[in-house]
Amino acid sequence: MKSKEGALALSAVSALFAILGLYTMLGSPEQLLGGDAYNYITAAGRGTGLICVGIIAAVLASALNPKD
């Protein structure tokens, strides 16, 4: 079930999650926990998770991309 449309959609999802992850990591974190360091660590963890989802979507997009 290889389709060009599915690969393009997953590529767009990958780019979206990568941008959202970078924004989450590098933006100013919300006040979630007591100190500033904990908030930055939490924001970095969330951003890394979002970027990993983007990488997974990119791998799936390359697997679905037909070579014809």
Secondary structure, 3 states (H helix, E strand, C coil): CCCHHHHHHHHHHHHHHHHHHHHHHHCCCCCCCCCHHHHHHHHHHHHHHHHHHHHHHHHHHHHHCCCC
